[in-house]
């Protein structure tokens, strides 16, 4: 997941540098008034999103498989804990029932 995030940030940074160069060379339009910095960031985000979607497809699939594995392990651990708790509760109730049966 970290690798995918860093690759995505790298693509965004590359697009940011390219857009900044295009804006300041006059090949791309400047923002309105003082919004030039925001314009460059938004344009870089707009350009980097589809590039990341296409270029990082395999890495995104690998990251999502890792997430699915972690979620499955967490679910299995929760189920095991729940079963262990149920077994402990059942044995405590059985012992309590036996103790009450002996005192009666």
The first five atom37 places (N, CA, C, CB, O) and aatype in JSON, in Angstrom:
{
  "aatype": [20, 20, 20, 20, 20, 20, 20, 20, 20, 20, 20, 20, 20, 20, 20, 20, 20, 20, 20, 20, 20, 20, 20, 20, 20, 20, 20, 20, 20, 20, 20, 20, 20, 20, 20, 20, 20, 20, 20, 20, 20, 20, 20, 20, 20, 20, 20, 20, 20, 20, 20, 20, 20, 20, 20, 20, 20, 20, 20, 20, 20, 20, 20, 20, 20, 20, 20, 20, 20, 20, 20, 20, 20, 20, 20, 20, 20, 20, 20, 20, 20, 20, 20, 20, 20, 20, 20, 20, 20, 20, 20, 20, 20, 20, 20, 20, 20, 20, 20, 20, 20, 20, 20, 20],
  "atom_mask": [
    [1, 1, 1, 1, 1],
    [1, 1, 1, 1, 1],
    [1, 1, 1, 1, 1],
    [1, 1, 1, 1, 1],
    [1, 1, 1, 1, 1],
    [1, 1, 1, 1, 1],
    [1, 1, 1, 1, 1],
    [1, 1, 1, 1, 1],
    [1, 1, 1, 1, 1],
    [1, 1, 1, 1, 1],
    [1, 1, 1, 1, 1],
    [1, 1, 1, 1, 1],
    [1, 1, 1, 1, 1],
    [1, 1, 1, 1, 1],
    [1, 1, 1, 1, 1],
    [1, 1, 1, 1, 1],
    [1, 1, 1, 1, 1],
    [1, 1, 1, 1, 1],
    [1, 1, 1, 1, 1],
    [1, 1, 1, 1, 1],
    [1, 1, 1, 1, 1],
    [1, 1, 1, 1, 1],
    [1, 1, 1, 1, 1],
    [1, 1, 1, 1, 1],
    [1, 1, 1, 1, 1],
    [1, 1, 1, 1, 1],
    [1, 1, 1, 1, 1],
    [1, 1, 1, 1, 1],
    [1, 1, 1, 1, 1],
    [1, 1, 1, 1, 1],
    [1, 1, 1, 1, 1],
    [1, 1, 1, 1, 1],
    [1, 1, 1, 1, 1],
    [1, 1, 1, 1, 1],
    [1, 1, 1, 1, 1],
    [1, 1, 1, 1, 1],
    [1, 1, 1, 1, 1],
    [1, 1, 1, 1, 1],
    [1, 1, 1, 1, 1],
    [1, 1, 1, 1, 1],
    [1, 1, 1, 1, 1],
    [1, 1, 1, 1, 1],
    [1, 1, 1, 1, 1],
    [1, 1, 1, 1, 1],
    [1, 1, 1, 1, 1],
    [1, 1, 1, 1, 1],
    [1, 1, 1, 1, 1],
    [1, 1, 1, 1, 1],
    [1, 1, 1, 1, 1],
    [1, 1, 1, 1, 1],
    [1, 1, 1, 1, 1],
    [1, 1, 1, 1, 1],
    [1, 1, 1, 1, 1],
    [1, 1, 1, 1, 1],
    [1, 1, 1, 1, 1],
    [1, 1, 1, 1, 1],
    [1, 1, 1, 1, 1],
    [1, 1, 1, 1, 1],
    [1, 1, 1, 1, 1],
    [1, 1, 1, 1, 1],
    [1, 1, 1, 1, 1],
    [1, 1, 1, 1, 1],
    [1, 1, 1, 1, 1],
    [1, 1, 1, 1, 1],
    [1, 1, 1, 1, 1],
    [1, 1, 1, 1, 1],
    [1, 1, 1, 1, 1],
    [1, 1, 1, 1, 1],
    [1, 1, 1, 1, 1],
    [1, 1, 1, 1, 1],
    [1, 1, 1, 1, 1],
    [1, 1, 1, 1, 1],
    [1, 1, 1, 1, 1],
    [1, 1, 1, 1, 1],
    [1, 1, 1, 1, 1],
    [1, 1, 1, 1, 1],
    [1, 1, 1, 1, 1],
    [1, 1, 1, 1, 1],
    [1, 1, 1, 1, 1],
    [1, 1, 1, 1, 1],
    [1, 1, 1, 1, 1],
    [1, 1, 1, 1, 1],
    [1, 1, 1, 1, 1],
    [1, 1, 1, 1, 1],
    [1, 1, 1, 1, 1],
    [1, 1, 1, 1, 1],
    [1, 1, 1, 1, 1],
    [1, 1, 1, 1, 1],
    [1, 1, 1, 1, 1],
    [1, 1, 1, 1, 1],
    [1, 1, 1, 1, 1],
    [1, 1, 1, 1, 1],
    [1, 1, 1, 1, 1],
    [1, 1, 1, 1, 1],
    [1, 1, 1, 1, 1],
    [1, 1, 1, 1, 1],
    [1, 1, 1, 1, 1],
    [1, 1, 1, 1, 1],
    [1, 1, 1, 1, 1],
    [1, 1, 1, 1, 1],
    [1, 1, 1, 1, 1],
    [1, 1, 1, 1, 1],
    [1, 1, 1, 1, 1],
    [1, 1, 1, 1, 1]
  ],
  "atom_positions": [
    [[0.83, -1.19, 0.0], [0.0, 0.0, 0.0], [0.87, 1.25, 0.0], [-0.94, 0.0, 1.2], [0.58, 2.22, -0.7]],
    [[1.94, 1.23, 0.79], [2.84, 2.37, 0.85], [3.5, 2.59, -0.51], [3.9, 2.17, 1.94], [3.68, 3.73, -0.95]],
    [[3.87, 1.49, -1.16], [4.5, 1.59, -2.48], [3.56, 2.25, -3.47], [4.92, 0.21, -2.98], [3.98, 3.13, -4.23]],
    [[2.29, 1.84, -3.48], [1.3, 2.43, -4.39], [1.14, 3.92, -4.1], [-0.05, 1.71, -4.25], [1.1, 4.73, -5.02]],
    [[1.06, 4.27, -2.82], [0.89, 5.68, -2.44], [2.08, 6.51, -2.89], [0.69, 5.8, -0.92], [1.91, 7.61, -3.42]],
    [[3.28, 5.99, -2.68], [4.48, 6.72, -3.1], [4.55, 6.86, -4.62], [5.73, 6.03, -2.58], [4.96, 7.9, -5.13]],
    [[4.16, 5.82, -5.34], [4.15, 5.9, -6.8], [3.12, 6.93, -7.28], [3.84, 4.52, -7.41], [3.37, 7.67, -8.23]],
    [[1.98, 6.95, -6.63], [0.95, 7.92, -6.98], [1.41, 9.34, -6.71], [-0.34, 7.62, -6.22], [1.18, 10.24, -7.52]],
    [[2.05, 9.55, -5.56], [2.6, 10.87, -5.25], [3.69, 11.27, -6.24], [3.17, 10.88, -3.82], [3.81, 12.44, -6.6]],
    [[4.47, 10.29, -6.68], [5.5, 10.57, -7.68], [4.91, 11.03, -9.0], [6.36, 9.34, -7.9], [5.41, 11.96, -9.62]],
    [[3.85, 10.37, -9.42], [3.18, 10.78, -10.66], [2.6, 12.18, -10.5], [2.06, 9.79, -11.04], [2.71, 13.01, -11.41]],
    [[1.99, 12.46, -9.35], [1.45, 13.79, -9.11], [2.56, 14.84, -9.11], [0.69, 13.83, -7.78], [2.4, 15.91, -9.7]],
    [[3.68, 14.54, -8.46], [4.79, 15.49, -8.42], [5.33, 15.75, -9.82], [5.93, 14.97, -7.5], [5.63, 16.9, -10.17]],
    [[5.46, 14.71, -10.62], [5.9, 14.89, -12.0], [4.95, 15.77, -12.79], [6.05, 13.54, -12.68], [5.38, 16.65, -13.53]],
    [[3.66, 15.52, -12.64], [2.66, 16.34, -13.33], [2.69, 17.78, -12.83], [1.26, 15.75, -13.13], [2.51, 18.72, -13.61]],
    [[2.92, 17.95, -11.53], [3.0, 19.29, -10.96], [4.16, 20.08, -11.56], [3.15, 19.2, -9.43], [4.01, 21.26, -11.88]],
    [[5.3, 19.43, -11.71], [6.46, 20.1, -12.31], [6.19, 20.45, -13.77], [7.71, 19.2, -12.2], [6.52, 21.55, -14.21]],
    [[5.59, 19.52, -14.51], [5.29, 19.78, -15.92], [4.28, 20.91, -16.06], [4.76, 18.5, -16.59], [4.47, 21.81, -16.88]],
    [[3.22, 20.87, -15.28], [2.2, 21.92, -15.36], [2.79, 23.27, -14.96], [0.99, 21.58, -14.47], [2.53, 24.29, -15.6]],
    [[3.59, 23.27, -13.9], [4.23, 24.51, -13.47], [5.08, 25.09, -14.6], [5.09, 24.28, -12.2], [5.04, 26.29, -14.87]],
    [[5.86, 24.23, -15.27], [6.69, 24.68, -16.39], [5.85, 25.21, -17.53], [7.57, 23.54, -16.88], [6.19, 26.22, -18.14]],
    [[4.75, 24.52, -17.83], [3.88, 24.97, -18.92], [3.21, 26.3, -18.61], [2.81, 23.92, -19.22], [3.09, 27.15, -19.49]],
    [[2.77, 26.49, -17.37], [2.11, 27.74, -16.99], [3.09, 28.9, -17.03], [1.49, 27.62, -15.58], [2.78, 29.97, -17.56]],
    [[4.27, 28.69, -16.48], [5.22, 29.79, -16.42], [5.92, 30.06, -17.75], [6.25, 29.51, -15.37], [6.5, 31.13, -17.94]],
    [[5.86, 29.11, -18.67], [6.39, 29.38, -20.01], [5.32, 30.0, -20.91], [6.92, 28.1, -20.64], [5.62, 30.44, -22.02]],
    [[4.09, 30.02, -20.43], [3.01, 30.64, -21.2], [2.27, 29.67, -22.11], [3.55, 31.75, -22.01], [1.37, 30.09, -22.84]],
    [[2.61, 28.39, -22.1], [1.95, 27.41, -22.95], [0.6, 26.96, -22.38], [2.86, 26.21, -23.15], [-0.26, 26.49, -23.12]],
    [[0.42, 27.1, -21.08], [-0.86, 26.77, -20.44], [-1.38, 28.05, -19.8], [-0.7, 25.61, -19.36], [-0.59, 28.9, -19.38]],
    [[-2.69, 28.21, -19.71], [-3.24, 29.45, -19.16], [-2.92, 29.62, -17.68], [-4.75, 29.5, -19.37], [-2.84, 28.64, -16.93]],
    [[-2.75, 30.86, -17.26], [-2.53, 31.17, -15.86], [-3.87, 31.23, -15.15], [-1.76, 32.51, -15.69], [-4.91, 31.39, -15.79]],
    [[-3.86, 31.09, -13.83], [-5.08, 31.2, -13.05], [-5.54, 32.65, -12.99], [-4.87, 30.66, -11.64], [-4.88, 33.54, -13.52]],
    [[-6.66, 32.87, -12.36], [-7.2, 34.23, -12.22], [-6.61, 34.91, -11.01], [-8.72, 34.2, -12.11], [-6.66, 34.35, -9.91]],
    [[-6.06, 36.06, -11.16], [-5.54, 36.84, -10.04], [-4.47, 36.1, -9.26], [-6.67, 37.21, -9.11], [-3.46, 35.68, -9.83]],
    [[-4.7, 35.94, -7.96], [-3.72, 35.28, -7.09], [-3.91, 33.77, -7.01], [-3.8, 35.86, -5.7], [-3.26, 33.12, -6.2]],
    [[-4.78, 33.21, -7.82], [-5.08, 31.78, -7.74], [-4.15, 30.93, -8.59], [-6.51, 31.53, -8.16], [-4.45, 29.76, -8.85]],
    [[-3.04, 31.46, -9.02], [-2.15, 30.73, -9.91], [-1.63, 29.44, -9.28], [-0.98, 31.61, -10.31], [-1.6, 28.4, -9.95]],
    [[-1.22, 29.48, -8.01], [-0.73, 28.28, -7.34], [-1.79, 27.2, -7.24], [-0.22, 28.62, -5.97], [-1.52, 26.03, -7.48]],
    [[-3.0, 27.61, -6.87], [-4.11, 26.66, -6.77], [-4.45, 26.09, -8.14], [-5.35, 27.33, -6.16], [-4.75, 24.9, -8.26]],
    [[-4.4, 26.92, -9.16], [-4.68, 26.48, -10.53], [-3.68, 25.4, -10.96], [-4.62, 27.68, -11.52], [-4.06, 24.4, -11.57]],
    [[-2.41, 25.61, -10.64], [-1.38, 24.65, -11.02], [-1.61, 23.32, -10.3], [0.03, 25.2, -10.69], [-1.5, 22.26, -10.91]],
    [[-1.93, 23.36, -9.01], [-2.17, 22.14, -8.24], [-3.4, 21.4, -8.77], [-2.37, 22.47, -6.75], [-3.36, 20.18, -8.95]],
    [[-4.48, 22.12, -9.02], [-5.7, 21.47, -9.53], [-5.48, 20.86, -10.91], [-6.85, 22.47, -9.59], [-5.94, 19.76, -11.18]],
    [[-4.78, 21.57, -11.76], [-4.5, 21.05, -13.1], [-3.62, 19.81, -13.03], [-3.83, 22.13, -13.98], [-3.83, 18.85, -13.76]],
    [[-2.63, 19.83, -12.13], [-1.76, 18.66, -11.96], [-2.55, 17.47, -11.43], [-0.59, 18.99, -11.0], [-2.33, 16.34, -11.86]],
    [[-3.48, 17.71, -10.49], [-4.33, 16.62, -9.99], [-5.2, 16.06, -11.09], [-5.2, 17.12, -8.83], [-5.36, 14.84, -11.19]],
    [[-5.76, 16.92, -11.91], [-6.63, 16.5, -13.0], [-5.88, 15.67, -14.03], [-7.25, 17.72, -13.68], [-6.43, 14.72, -14.58]],
    [[-4.65, 16.01, -14.27], [-3.84, 15.26, -15.24], [-3.3, 13.97, -14.64], [-2.68, 16.13, -15.75], [-3.27, 12.94, -15.32]],
    [[-2.88, 14.0, -13.37], [-2.26, 12.81, -12.77], [-3.26, 11.7, -12.45], [-1.54, 13.2, -11.5], [-2.87, 10.53, -12.42]],
    [[-4.52, 12.04, -12.23], [-5.51, 11.0, -11.86], [-5.68, 9.94, -12.96], [-6.86, 11.65, -11.57], [-5.54, 8.76, -12.65]],
    [[-5.97, 10.31, -14.21], [-6.11, 9.25, -15.23], [-4.79, 8.54, -15.53], [-6.67, 9.83, -16.51], [-4.79, 7.36, -15.87]],
    [[-3.67, 9.26, -15.41], [-2.37, 8.6, -15.63], [-2.17, 7.52, -14.57], [-1.2, 9.65, -15.59], [-1.77, 6.4, -14.89]],
    [[-2.45, 7.85, -13.32], [-2.31, 6.88, -12.23], [-3.26, 5.71, -12.42], [-2.57, 7.54, -10.88], [-2.91, 4.56, -12.15]],
    [[-4.46, 6.0, -12.88], [-5.45, 4.95, -13.09], [-4.95, 3.91, -14.08], [-6.77, 5.56, -13.59], [-5.14, 2.71, -13.88]],
    [[-4.32, 4.36, -15.15], [-3.84, 3.44, -16.19], [-2.49, 2.83, -15.82], [-3.72, 4.17, -17.52], [-2.32, 1.61, -15.91]],
    [[-1.54, 3.65, -15.41], [-0.17, 3.19, -15.19], [-0.05, 2.3, -13.97], [0.77, 4.38, -15.06], [0.73, 1.34, -13.97]],
    [[-0.79, 2.6, -12.91], [-0.64, 1.88, -11.65], [-1.68, 0.78, -11.45], [-0.71, 2.85, -10.51], [-1.92, 0.37, -10.31]],
    [[-2.3, 0.3, -12.5], [-3.35, -0.71, -12.38], [-2.85, -1.96, -11.66], [-3.88, -1.08, -13.76], [-3.5, -2.44, -10.73]],
    [[-1.71, -2.49, -12.07], [-1.19, -3.72, -11.44], [-0.82, -3.48, -9.98], [0.04, -4.24, -12.21], [-1.1, -4.32, -9.12]],
    [[-0.2, -2.34, -9.71], [0.19, -2.04, -8.33], [-1.05, -1.84, -7.45], [1.07, -0.78, -8.28], [-1.04, -2.24, -6.28]],
    [[-2.09, -1.22, -7.99], [-3.34, -1.03, -7.24], [-3.99, -2.37, -6.94], [-4.32, -0.12, -8.03], [-4.51, -2.58, -5.84]],
    [[-3.98, -3.28, -7.91], [-4.53, -4.62, -7.68], [-3.75, -5.35, -6.61], [-4.53, -5.44, -8.98], [-4.33, -6.02, -5.75]],
    [[-2.41, -5.22, -6.64], [-1.57, -5.87, -5.64], [-1.85, -5.3, -4.25], [-0.07, -5.7, -5.99], [-1.93, -6.03, -3.26]],
    [[-2.01, -3.99, -4.17], [-2.31, -3.35, -2.88], [-3.67, -3.78, -2.35], [-2.26, -1.81, -3.02], [-3.82, -4.03, -1.16]],
    [[-4.66, -3.88, -3.24], [-5.99, -4.28, -2.78], [-6.0, -5.74, -2.33], [-7.03, -4.07, -3.89], [-6.73, -6.09, -1.4]],
    [[-5.2, -6.59, -2.96], [-5.1, -7.98, -2.5], [-4.5, -8.04, -1.1], [-4.25, -8.81, -3.48], [-4.93, -8.84, -0.27]],
    [[-3.51, -7.2, -0.84], [-2.92, -7.15, 0.49], [-3.93, -6.7, 1.54], [-1.72, -6.22, 0.5], [-3.96, -7.23, 2.65]],
    [[-4.75, -5.73, 1.18], [-5.78, -5.24, 2.1], [-6.8, -6.34, 2.38], [-6.48, -4.0, 1.53], [-7.21, -6.53, 3.52]],
    [[-7.2, -7.05, 1.33], [-8.17, -8.15, 1.5], [-7.6, -9.22, 2.42], [-8.55, -8.77, 0.14], [-8.32, -9.75, 3.27]],
    [[-6.32, -9.55, 2.25], [-5.7, -10.55, 3.13], [-5.71, -10.09, 4.58], [-4.25, -10.85, 2.68], [-6.02, -10.87, 5.48]],
    [[-5.37, -8.82, 4.81], [-5.36, -8.31, 6.2], [-6.76, -8.31, 6.8], [-4.79, -6.89, 6.24], [-6.92, -8.64, 7.97]],
    [[-7.76, -7.95, 6.01], [-9.14, -7.96, 6.51], [-9.58, -9.38, 6.82], [-10.1, -7.31, 5.47], [-10.22, -9.62, 7.84]],
    [[-9.23, -10.33, 5.96], [-9.59, -11.74, 6.21], [-8.93, -12.26, 7.48], [-9.19, -12.61, 5.02], [-9.56, -12.98, 8.25]],
    [[-7.64, -11.91, 7.7], [-6.96, -12.34, 8.93], [-7.63, -11.72, 10.15], [-5.47, -11.95, 8.88], [-7.79, -12.39, 11.17]],
    [[-8.01, -10.46, 10.06], [-8.67, -9.8, 11.19], [-10.02, -10.45, 11.48], [-8.85, -8.29, 10.92], [-10.38, -10.65, 12.64]],
    [[-10.77, -10.78, 10.43], [-12.06, -11.46, 10.62], [-11.87, -12.82, 11.26], [-12.79, -11.61, 9.27], [-12.62, -13.19, 12.16]],
    [[-10.86, -13.58, 10.8], [-10.59, -14.91, 11.37], [-10.19, -14.78, 12.84], [-9.49, -15.64, 10.57], [-10.62, -15.59, 13.66]],
    [[-9.39, -13.79, 13.18], [-8.98, -13.59, 14.57], [-10.18, -13.21, 15.43], [-7.9, -12.5, 14.67], [-10.33, -13.72, 16.54]],
    [[-11.04, -12.34, 14.93], [-12.25, -11.97, 15.68], [-13.14, -13.18, 15.9], [-13.02, -10.86, 14.94], [-13.7, -13.35, 16.98]],
    [[-13.28, -14.01, 14.87], [-14.12, -15.21, 15.0], [-13.52, -16.18, 16.01], [-14.29, -15.9, 13.62], [-14.25, -16.77, 16.8]],
    [[-12.2, -16.35, 15.98], [-11.55, -17.24, 16.95], [-11.72, -16.7, 18.37], [-10.05, -17.39, 16.61], [-11.99, -17.47, 19.29]],
    [[-11.56, -15.4, 18.54], [-11.76, -14.8, 19.87], [-13.19, -14.97, 20.33], [-11.39, -13.3, 19.85], [-13.45, -15.25, 21.5]],
    [[-14.13, -14.79, 19.41], [-15.54, -14.94, 19.75], [-15.85, -16.38, 20.16], [-16.44, -14.52, 18.57], [-16.57, -16.62, 21.13]],
    [[-15.3, -17.35, 19.43], [-15.52, -18.76, 19.76], [-14.88, -19.11, 21.11], [-14.95, -19.66, 18.66], [-15.46, -19.85, 21.9]],
    [[-13.69, -18.57, 21.36], [-13.03, -18.82, 22.63], [-13.84, -18.23, 23.78], [-11.6, -18.25, 22.62], [-13.97, -18.84, 24.84]],
    [[-14.36, -17.03, 23.57], [-15.18, -16.39, 24.6], [-16.46, -17.19, 24.85], [-15.53, -14.95, 24.19], [-16.88, -17.36, 26.0]],
    [[-17.09, -17.67, 23.77], [-18.3, -18.48, 23.93], [-18.01, -19.77, 24.69], [-18.92, -18.8, 22.56], [-18.8, -20.18, 25.54]],
    [[-16.89, -20.41, 24.38], [-16.53, -21.66, 25.07], [-16.27, -21.4, 26.55], [-15.29, -22.31, 24.41], [-16.69, -22.18, 27.4]],
    [[-15.59, -20.29, 26.86], [-15.32, -19.96, 28.26], [-16.63, -19.66, 28.98], [-14.35, -18.75, 28.36], [-16.79, -20.05, 30.14]],
    [[-17.54, -18.98, 28.34], [-18.84, -18.65, 28.94], [-19.65, -19.92, 29.18], [-19.63, -17.67, 28.05], [-20.27, -20.09, 30.23]],
    [[-19.63, -20.82, 28.19], [-20.37, -22.07, 28.34], [-19.82, -22.92, 29.49], [-20.33, -22.87, 27.03], [-20.58, -23.49, 30.26]],
    [[-18.48, -22.99, 29.6], [-17.91, -23.81, 30.68], [-18.18, -23.17, 32.04], [-16.39, -24.01, 30.47], [-18.38, -23.87, 33.03]],
    [[-18.17, -21.84, 32.11], [-18.47, -21.16, 33.37], [-19.92, -21.41, 33.78], [-18.21, -19.64, 33.25], [-20.21, -21.64, 34.95]],
    [[-20.82, -21.38, 32.8], [-22.23, -21.67, 33.12], [-22.42, -23.12, 33.56], [-23.12, -21.37, 31.9], [-23.22, -23.4, 34.45]],
    [[-21.69, -24.03, 32.92], [-21.8, -25.44, 33.3], [-21.28, -25.66, 34.72], [-21.03, -26.33, 32.3], [-21.88, -26.4, 35.5]],
    [[-20.18, -25.02, 35.04], [-19.64, -25.15, 36.39], [-20.58, -24.52, 37.41], [-18.25, -24.49, 36.47], [-20.74, -25.05, 38.51]],
    [[-21.19, -23.44, 37.06], [-22.13, -22.77, 37.97], [-23.36, -23.67, 38.16], [-22.55, -21.37, 37.42], [-23.89, -23.76, 39.27]],
    [[-23.82, -24.31, 37.09], [-24.96, -25.21, 37.2], [-24.64, -26.41, 38.06], [-25.42, -25.66, 35.83], [-25.49, -26.86, 38.83]],
    [[-23.42, -26.95, 37.94], [-23.01, -28.08, 38.76], [-22.9, -27.68, 40.22], [-21.69, -28.64, 38.26], [-23.27, -28.45, 41.1]],
    [[-22.39, -26.49, 40.47], [-22.27, -26.03, 41.86], [-23.64, -25.83, 42.49], [-21.46, -24.71, 41.93], [-23.84, -26.15, 43.66]],
    [[-24.58, -25.33, 41.73], [-25.93, -25.13, 42.27], [-26.62, -26.47, 42.48], [-26.77, -24.25, 41.33], [-27.4, -26.62, 43.42]],
    [[-26.35, -27.43, 41.62], [-26.94, -28.77, 41.76], [-26.42, -29.49, 42.99], [-26.66, -29.61, 40.52], [-27.15, -30.27, 43.61]],
    [[-25.19, -29.25, 43.37], [-24.6, -29.92, 44.54], [-25.11, -29.3, 45.84], [-23.06, -29.83, 44.48], [-25.19, -30.0, 46.85]],
    [[-25.45, -28.02, 45.84], [-25.91, -27.36, 47.06], [-27.38, -27.59, 47.3], [-25.62, -25.87, 46.99], [-27.86, -27.37, 48.41]],
    [[-28.1, -28.01, 46.32], [-29.55, -28.19, 46.51], [-29.92, -29.47, 47.16], [-30.26, -28.1, 45.21], [-31.1, -29.74, 47.37]]
  ]
}
